[in-house]
């Protein structure tokens, strides 16, 4: 058990860093996609309302 805990602790920071990098990249991509979608949706909604 002790060896498993030590191994997990050694591996955990690397996994967290990778997850954070992936999350940051995903957030940037999502923000770009959301901005594009929001602008398109707003234009469509305005044209439908008018």
C-alpha positions in Angstrom: 0.0 0.0 0.0 2.8 2.4 0.9 4.5 1.9 -2.4 1.3 2.4 -4.3 0.6 5.7 -2.5 4.1 7.0 -3.2 3.8 6.0 -6.9 0.4 7.8 -7.2 1.8 10.9 -5.5 4.7 11.0 -8.0 2.4 10.5 -11.0 -0.4 12.9 -9.8 1.3 16.3 -10.3 2.2 15.3 -13.9 -1.3 14.3 -14.7 -2.7 17.5 -13.1 -0.4 19.6 -15.2 -1.4 17.8 -18.3 -5.1 18.2 -17.4 -4.7 21.9 -16.7 -2.9 22.4 -20.1 -5.7 20.5 -21.8 -8.4 22.5 -20.0 -6.7 25.8 -20.8 -6.5 24.8 -24.5 -10.1 23.6 -24.5 -11.3 26.8 -22.8 -9.6 28.9 -25.4 -11.1 26.8 -28.2 -14.5 26.8 -26.6 -14.4 30.6 -26.1 -13.6 31.1 -29.8 -16.3 28.7 -30.8 -18.9 30.2 -28.4 -18.1 33.8 -29.6 -18.6 32.7 -33.2 -21.8 30.8 -32.4 -23.2 33.7 -30.2 -22.6 36.2 -33.0 -24.2 34.0 -35.6 -27.2 33.2 -33.3 -27.8 36.9 -32.5 -27.9 37.8 -36.2 -30.3 34.9 -36.9 -32.6 35.8 -34.0 -32.7 39.5 -35.0 -33.6 38.6 -38.6 -36.3 36.2 -37.3 -37.8 38.8 -34.9 -37.9 41.5 -37.6 
